Amino acid sequence: METGADNKPYRLSKDQHMSQQSSTASVSVIGLGPMGQAMVRAFLKAGTEVTVWNRSSAKVDAMVELGAKRANTVAEALDANEVTVVSLTHYDAMYDVLGQATDHLAGKVIANLSSDSPEKARKGAQWVRSHGAEFISGGVMSAGDNIEHPASYIFYSGPSEVFEAHVELLRPLSPPEYLGVDDGLAQVFYQALLIVFHPWMLAYDQALAVIARSGQDVGQFLPFAQRAAGAYPFFMEEYANQAKQGGWGDLSAFKMMDAGAQHIIDASEEVGVDATISHVSQSIWRKAIAATEEAGKPVSVFELFGGTKS
């Protein structure tokens, strides 16, 4: 059972399941970086026949040893199966790769699971369709390239009929989450989550550096960091609810966060740790203070970032 754009469940009919099982037992994968290789392994584990292509042959050799079939050209990869999964660095790479065999795209289905901006995904979809192929886009939320991690899933967007026709083929990659017909929607949600993840990664390294430079054991700190993360879902829900009303905070709260940021900066710099991220955070709190004082009413960070009431 899948969820649609309105979050209401829908079920594939028995005929749809049977059709998928009989017509989508094989797939091509183009792009064998860490994520592409993980996808090939997942398909093979599920019993799906996989044809692979990559610019460098060494990565192809490794997948062939696991049971995949080799495509010597992009055209061969496209010809081998109805559906081709693309896992590349960005959409520009898709043009470079598929552009070698545009006359082999007609009648095919391209599932591009590469990362890029929503607008580039929309333009990529138009380009693929202009050559006679169907298209769906995806964003892979995973623990690195561990797509078998329980927290892993994949956002999909594009025509619902294309997604429904091939979801069973793609299911071994991670649980699917279909968002809607807008080709860029998967990237909207995917990039929004990466907006959270990237600064968290950097901030966590800064925290670990403070612990280490203070002469303390990072291992001793770890369980406390994990314990603190347990409160994050609470804050996520609170901030999301506040965003619907225009955002969180008032002048006293912003001043408190400004002071707190200074404490973090001092704790970091006292032991020689780079506090660039904390300085940036403090500058944003100070923008909120200045905007609030100028407006004579609270101006939230959500509003400063361009957010609007829903």
N, C-alpha and C positions, 0 to 999 in steps of 0.2 A: 504494500500500500504506500502510495506517495502522497505528498501534500502539494496542492496547487498554489498559485500566487495569492489566493485568498486564505491560505492556510487550512482549507477544508480538504479532508482526505478524499482521494478518488482511488478506485481499484481498476486495474487492468482486467479486461474480460478474459475468460478462459482461452478464447480464440487468439487474443493478442499475445498471451503468454506462450501459447503453442507456436504461434507464428514467429515470435522472437527466438524461441529455443531452436526452431528448425532453420531459421534464415540468418542468424547472427552468431554462429558458432566460431567465427574467425574474425580477425581484426588486424589492421596494420597499425604500427606505431612508428611515427617519424620524430626523431629527436631522442637521443639516448644519454642525456645527462643523468644525474642522480635520480630525478623524479621520473624521467622516461624509463630508466632501467627498473625502478620500483614498479611501474605500471606493467611492464612486460612480465616481471615475475608474478605479479598478482593475476594477470590474465592466464599465464601458464598454470599457476596453482589451481585455477578454477576450471582447467581443462579446455581453455580456449586456444585455438591455433593462432599463432601470432607471426606476422611477417614484419621484419624490422628494417629500417634504413637510418643511417647516420652519416655525417660527413666523414668521420674518422672510422676506419674499418675495425680498429681494435675493440671498440665498444660493441660493434656488431658481432665480432667473433665471440665475445663473452656471452652475449645473449643466445647465439646459435648453440653454444655449448650447453646451455640450459634447455634447449629444445625449440627455440624460435627458428623461423625460416629467414633466410637472407634475401634481401632485395638489393640488387646491384645499382639500381637507379631509383629516383623518386617515382618515375613512371611505373616501374615494376611494383613498387609498394602500393601505389594507387590502384593498379590493375588487379592486384591480388585479392582485394576484399572490397565489399561495399562501403565499410566504415573505416576511416583512418583517424586515429587519435594523434594530434599534434602536441608535442611537448617541447617547446623551444624557449629561448630567453625572453623573446618579445614578439610582437606581431610583425615587425619589420623582417624578422628572420623567416616568418611564414611566407612572405612575398618572395624572398630570395629562394626558398626551397621549393615551394609549390609552383613558383614561376618557371621552374625548369620543365614543368610538365602540365601546363594549363590545358592542353588538348586531351588530357586524360582525366580531367575533373568531372566532366558531364556525367550525371547519373550517380555520382558518389555522395557520401556524407562525410563532412569534415567536422570532427569534434575538437576544437582548439582549446586545450586546457592550459595554455600559456598565460603568463601574467602580463598585463598591460593596462592602460587606462580604459575606462568605459567607452569613450568616443573612438579610440583606436580599435576596440573590439567591434563596434558598430560598422566602422568603415571596412574592417577586415571581412565581416560577414557579407557586406555588399559586394566586395571584390570576389569572394568565393562564389556567391550566387550568380554573379555576372558571367561566370564560366560554366554555369549549368549544374552546380553541385548544391546540396543542402548544407546547412551550417547550424551548429549549436556551440555556444561558448561555455567555458567552465572556469571556476577558480577552486583550486585544491587547498583546502584547509587541513593541514596535517602537522604532525610533530616532525619537522624536517622532512626527510623523504620517507618516513615511516608511515605509509598510508594504511597500515594495518593497526595503527594505534587506535584504541577505543574512541578517542576524541576526534579522529579524522572524519571528514566528510567533504563532499564536493558540491559547490553551487553550480547550477546550470541555468541558462536562459537562452531564449530563442523560441522558434515555433513549437508549440506544445505537441503537435502531432509528430514532429521529428524526435523530440525527447521521448515521447511515449513509445515510439516504434523501436527505440534502441536502448532504453534504460536497462533492460536485463543484461544486455551485452556489457554495458559500462559498470554495472553494479559491483563487480569484483574489485574495482579500483578504490571504492569507499562508498558509504551510504550516500545516495543522491538527494539533493535538496533543490527542487525546481522552483524558480522564483517568478518567472513570467516570460512574456514573449519578447520584451525588449532585449536585443542582443547584448547590450552593455550592462544589463542588470547584475549578472553574475560578478562582473568586475567591480560594480559599485559596492556590493556587499563584501567582496573579497578584499578590495583595497581598504575599505573602512576598517576591517579587522586588522589589517597590516599597519594602519595608522596607529592603532593601539600597541601592536606588538613591537614595532621597531624602537620607539623610545623606551619601552619596557626593557628590551634587551640591553640597550646602552646604559640605562639607569641601574640595572641589576649588576652589570659589570663594574659600574662606579661604586656601588655598595660593597661588592666583594673586594674591590681595591682598597676601600677604606678599612675594611676588616683586616685584610692582609697587612697593609702598611701600619696598622695600629698594633701589629704583633700578635694578632689573634688568629684562631683557627677557623678557616672558612667552613670546614666540616661542622664545627659546632654551631655556626651561624645558620646553616642550611635549614634545619628543621624549624627554626624561628621564622625564616623567610617563607617557608611553605605554610606555616600556621597563619602568618599575617595575610597570605594570599587568600585564605578562606573567607575573608571579609569582602573581597573584591566583588563578588556577585551582588552583595547588598548595595555597594556604591554604584554599580552599573545600573541596577534597577532604579535607585533613587535619582541618579543623574538623568536617566532616560525619561522618567516621569516629569522631572523639572524642565527638561528640554522642551517637552510638549507645551509648557507654559512660558517658554522664553529663556529658560536657563536658571542656573543656581547661583546664589550668593548675593551679598550686600556689602556695603562699604567696610563694616567691621570684619566680616569674614575675609574679604580680600586683603585687608591690612594684616590679619592674623596669618594668612598664607604667605604674604610678603616676608613677614618676620621669620616664619618657619623656613622659608627658602634660604634666608640668610644664615640660619643655624646650620643647614645642610652644607652650604658653601663653606662656612668656617670649619666645620668638622672635616670636610674633604681636603681643603687647602692646608690645614694645619699639619696634615701628614703627607703632603705632597701629591695629592690626587687631583686630577683635572676635574674641575667642576663646571665645565662649559654647559652641560645640559641643565644644571641647576640655575646657572645665570640666565639662561634662556627662559626657564620657568618663572623665575623671579621677574623678568622683564614683562612677561605676560600678565602676571598679577598686578604689576604696577600700571600697566595699560588699563586694566579694569578699574583700578583705583582712580586714575586720572579721568577716564570716561565717565565714571559714576559721579565724581565731584563736579565735572563740567555739566552733566545732564541734570544733576539734582535728584537723581533717582538711580536705582541699581542698574548697571549695564553689565550683564553676565559675560563670562568668557565665551560661552556658547554664541552669544550675539556678536562678540568681537571676531570670532572665527567665521561669521557669516550665517550662523544658524537662525532660523525663523520658527515662530510658533507653528505647531501642526494643528 
